[in-house]
Structures are given as C-alpha cells and as structure tokens.
Amino acid sequence: MSNASVKVGCFDTVFYGFTEIKDVTDIDSLPFYGGGGTDFNIAVNAFTNRVENKIIFTDGLSTMPSTSMDIIWVVFGNQKINPPGGRVIYIDSDDLNNLYNYISFETKGKIR
C-alpha cells in the first residue's frame, strides 16, 4: 500500500465522500454509510476521469447508470447486470464461502 493511493466511498441515494486508505489498519476502521435505495448514477458521478481504477461493489439491485464509464463492477449474489461500460465480476455464495474460509485459515499463528 505504500506505493498506491486508495480511496473508498459509500453511496446509496447520496454519495458520502471518500476515505483514504493508507495502510491495512485503515481498512479495519473504515466507516460504512448508507442502507438501500441504490442509485448508481450517484456513484458513477463521484468518480473523476483522472482516476485510473474505478470499482463498484454491489448486490446489483438498481437500474444502471446513464453515463458510460470504464468501471469494474463486483456483484455479490445472483443478480445479473448490464452496465453501459466496464467489466462485471460476479461473486456467488460459493465464492463468498471460499473467500471467508481462506481469510480465516490459520497458519503458523497468523490469519491469512
């Protein structure tokens, strides 16, 4: 993380601003805002074209934005989406279970 600039933002029908992640400990204290009524236009409009990598994590339960933008859409669950730009990665329940099992796998006293 020392060579990267990572910012994370939350949205629903409002964009709640970006929080900069400087090291791994910032991830544990990351505040999450929102709670439904998703509007992808809000998220897409929060990005600038200067940003090289744009990622939206979602359950996919909203209408797609009107603006085409090169975004990586990570969809948790079984909802299929067709955004006007970018690439979609689907994470189903089996993938999530495998991820949780990997994260909680303990080796040599350290959690990976």
CYANA upper distance limits for C-alpha pairs under 8 A (distance plus 0.5 A):
  1 MET  CA      5 SER  CA      7.92
  1 MET  CA     22 LYS  CA      7.20
  1 MET  CA     23 ASP  CA      6.57
  1 MET  CA     24 VAL  CA      8.41
  2 SER  CA     22 LYS  CA      7.91
  2 SER  CA     23 ASP  CA      8.08
  5 SER  CA     20 GLU  CA      8.01
  5 SER  CA     21 ILE  CA      7.86
  5 SER  CA     22 LYS  CA      7.82
  6 VAL  CA     20 GLU  CA      6.38
  6 VAL  CA     21 ILE  CA      5.91
  6 VAL  CA     22 LYS  CA      7.75
  7 LYS  CA     18 PHE  CA      6.27
  7 LYS  CA     19 THR  CA      5.89
  7 LYS  CA     20 GLU  CA      4.82
  7 LYS  CA     21 ILE  CA      6.31
  8 VAL  CA     18 PHE  CA      5.73
  8 VAL  CA     19 THR  CA      5.77
  8 VAL  CA     20 GLU  CA      6.92
  8 VAL  CA     21 ILE  CA      7.80
  9 GLY  CA     15 PHE  CA      7.94
  9 GLY  CA     16 TYR  CA      7.07
  9 GLY  CA     17 GLY  CA      5.98
  9 GLY  CA     18 PHE  CA      4.77
  9 GLY  CA     19 THR  CA      6.70
 10 CYS  CA     15 PHE  CA      6.69
 10 CYS  CA     16 TYR  CA      6.08
 10 CYS  CA     17 GLY  CA      7.34
 10 CYS  CA     18 PHE  CA      7.90
 10 CYS  CA     32 PHE  CA      6.93
 10 CYS  CA     33 TYR  CA      6.30
 10 CYS  CA     34 GLY  CA      7.32
 11 PHE  CA     15 PHE  CA      4.87
 11 PHE  CA     16 TYR  CA      6.31
 11 PHE  CA     33 TYR  CA      7.45
 11 PHE  CA     34 GLY  CA      6.40
 11 PHE  CA     38 THR  CA      7.81
 11 PHE  CA     39 ASP  CA      8.40
 11 PHE  CA     42 ILE  CA      7.61
 11 PHE  CA     43 ALA  CA      6.82
 12 ASP  CA     34 GLY  CA      5.87
 12 ASP  CA     35 GLY  CA      6.93
 12 ASP  CA     36 GLY  CA      6.17
 12 ASP  CA     37 GLY  CA      6.11
 12 ASP  CA     38 THR  CA      4.77
 12 ASP  CA     39 ASP  CA      6.37
 12 ASP  CA     40 PHE  CA      8.45
 12 ASP  CA     42 ILE  CA      8.17
 13 THR  CA     36 GLY  CA      8.19
 13 THR  CA     37 GLY  CA      6.25
 13 THR  CA     38 THR  CA      5.95
 13 THR  CA     39 ASP  CA      5.65
 13 THR  CA     42 ILE  CA      7.15
 14 VAL  CA     34 GLY  CA      8.38
 14 VAL  CA     39 ASP  CA      8.45
 14 VAL  CA     42 ILE  CA      6.96
 15 PHE  CA     42 ILE  CA      6.62
 15 PHE  CA     43 ALA  CA      7.06
 15 PHE  CA     46 ALA  CA      7.66
 16 TYR  CA     33 TYR  CA      7.44
 19 THR  CA     30 LEU  CA      8.20
 21 ILE  CA     26 ASP  CA      6.03
 21 ILE  CA     27 ILE  CA      7.17
 22 LYS  CA     26 ASP  CA      6.99
 23 ASP  CA     27 ILE  CA      7.90
 24 VAL  CA     28 ASP  CA      7.76
 25 THR  CA     29 SER  CA      7.37
 26 ASP  CA     30 LEU  CA      6.53
 37 GLY  CA     62 SER  CA      8.44
 38 THR  CA     61 LEU  CA      7.84
 38 THR  CA     62 SER  CA      6.34
 39 ASP  CA     43 ALA  CA      7.72
 39 ASP  CA     62 SER  CA      6.96
 39 ASP  CA     63 THR  CA      7.79
 39 ASP  CA     65 PRO  CA      8.23
 40 PHE  CA     44 VAL  CA      6.63
 40 PHE  CA     62 SER  CA      7.55
 40 PHE  CA     63 THR  CA      7.65
 40 PHE  CA     64 MET  CA      6.68
 40 PHE  CA     65 PRO  CA      5.77
 41 ASN  CA     45 ASN  CA      6.42
 41 ASN  CA     64 MET  CA      8.10
 41 ASN  CA     65 PRO  CA      5.22
 41 ASN  CA     66 SER  CA      7.35
 41 ASN  CA     67 THR  CA      7.86
 42 ILE  CA     46 ALA  CA      6.89
 43 ALA  CA     47 PHE  CA      7.52
 43 ALA  CA     56 ILE  CA      8.40
 44 VAL  CA     65 PRO  CA      7.74
 44 VAL  CA     67 THR  CA      7.95
 44 VAL  CA     69 MET  CA      7.99
 47 PHE  CA     51 VAL  CA      7.60
 47 PHE  CA     54 LYS  CA      7.85
 53 ASN  CA     71 ILE  CA      7.76
 53 ASN  CA     72 ILE  CA      8.39
 54 LYS  CA     70 ASP  CA      7.82
 54 LYS  CA     71 ILE  CA      5.51
 54 LYS  CA     72 ILE  CA      6.67
 55 ILE  CA     71 ILE  CA      6.13
 55 ILE  CA     72 ILE  CA      5.15
 55 ILE  CA     73 TRP  CA      6.39
 55 ILE  CA     74 VAL  CA      7.73
 56 ILE  CA     71 ILE  CA      7.68
 56 ILE  CA     72 ILE  CA      6.84
 56 ILE  CA     73 TRP  CA      5.52
 56 ILE  CA     74 VAL  CA      6.59
 57 PHE  CA     73 TRP  CA      6.68
 57 PHE  CA     74 VAL  CA      5.27
 57 PHE  CA     75 VAL  CA      6.58
 57 PHE  CA     76 PHE  CA      8.01
 58 THR  CA     73 TRP  CA      7.89
 58 THR  CA     74 VAL  CA      6.72
 58 THR  CA     75 VAL  CA      5.54
 58 THR  CA     76 PHE  CA      6.69
 59 ASP  CA     75 VAL  CA      5.75
 59 ASP  CA     76 PHE  CA      5.48
 59 ASP  CA     77 GLY  CA      6.57
 59 ASP  CA     79 GLN  CA      7.27
 60 GLY  CA     75 VAL  CA      6.41
 60 GLY  CA     76 PHE  CA      8.09
 60 GLY  CA     79 GLN  CA      6.21
 60 GLY  CA     80 LYS  CA      7.51
 60 GLY  CA     81 ILE  CA      6.81
 61 LEU  CA     79 GLN  CA      7.52
 64 MET  CA     81 ILE  CA      8.23
 64 MET  CA     82 ASN  CA      7.75
 64 MET  CA     83 PRO  CA      6.10
 64 MET  CA     84 PRO  CA      7.86
 65 PRO  CA     83 PRO  CA      7.62
 65 PRO  CA     84 PRO  CA      7.76
 66 SER  CA     84 PRO  CA      7.82
 67 THR  CA     84 PRO  CA      7.52
 68 SER  CA     83 PRO  CA      8.20
 68 SER  CA     84 PRO  CA      5.30
 68 SER  CA     85 GLY  CA      5.39
 69 MET  CA     84 PRO  CA      7.61
 69 MET  CA     85 GLY  CA      5.56
 69 MET  CA     86 GLY  CA      6.86
 70 ASP  CA     85 GLY  CA      5.77
 70 ASP  CA     86 GLY  CA      4.64
 70 ASP  CA     87 ARG  CA      8.03
 71 ILE  CA     85 GLY  CA      7.13
 71 ILE  CA     86 GLY  CA      4.94
 71 ILE  CA     87 ARG  CA      6.92
 72 ILE  CA     86 GLY  CA      6.12
 72 ILE  CA     87 ARG  CA      5.51
 72 ILE  CA     88 VAL  CA      6.42
 72 ILE  CA     89 ILE  CA      7.84
 73 TRP  CA     86 GLY  CA      7.82
 73 TRP  CA     87 ARG  CA      6.61
 73 TRP  CA     88 VAL  CA      5.15
 73 TRP  CA     89 ILE  CA      6.54
 74 VAL  CA     88 VAL  CA      6.53
 74 VAL  CA     89 ILE  CA      5.32
 74 VAL  CA     90 TYR  CA      6.44
 74 VAL  CA     91 ILE  CA      7.60
 75 VAL  CA     79 GLN  CA      7.86
 75 VAL  CA     88 VAL  CA      7.75
 75 VAL  CA     89 ILE  CA      6.67
 75 VAL  CA     90 TYR  CA      5.37
 75 VAL  CA     91 ILE  CA      6.40
 76 PHE  CA     90 TYR  CA      6.73
 76 PHE  CA     91 ILE  CA      5.31
 76 PHE  CA     92 ASP  CA      6.47
 76 PHE  CA     93 SER  CA      8.35
 77 GLY  CA     90 TYR  CA      7.82
 77 GLY  CA     91 ILE  CA      6.65
 77 GLY  CA     92 ASP  CA      5.34
 77 GLY  CA     93 SER  CA      6.92
 78 ASN  CA     90 TYR  CA      8.27
 78 ASN  CA     92 ASP  CA      6.73
 81 ILE  CA     88 VAL  CA      8.32
 91 ILE  CA     95 ASP  CA      6.17
 91 ILE  CA     96 LEU  CA      7.12
 92 ASP  CA     96 LEU  CA      6.82
 93 SER  CA     97 ASN  CA      6.65
 94 ASP  CA     98 ASN  CA      6.68
 95 ASP  CA     99 LEU  CA      6.64
 96 LEU  CA    100 TYR  CA      6.63
 97 ASN  CA    101 ASN  CA      6.58
 98 ASN  CA    102 TYR  CA      6.59
 99 LEU  CA    103 ILE  CA      6.63
100 TYR  CA    104 SER  CA      6.64
101 ASN  CA    105 PHE  CA      6.53
102 TYR  CA    112 ARG  CA      7.61
103 ILE  CA    111 ILE  CA      7.36
103 ILE  CA    112 ARG  CA      5.76
104 SER  CA    111 ILE  CA      6.53
104 SER  CA    112 ARG  CA      7.05
105 PHE  CA    111 ILE  CA      6.59
105 PHE  CA    112 ARG  CA      6.65
106 GLU  CA    110 LYS  CA      6.24
106 GLU  CA    111 ILE  CA      5.17
106 GLU  CA    112 ARG  CA      6.96
107 THR  CA    111 ILE  CA      6.90
107 THR  CA    112 ARG  CA      7.81
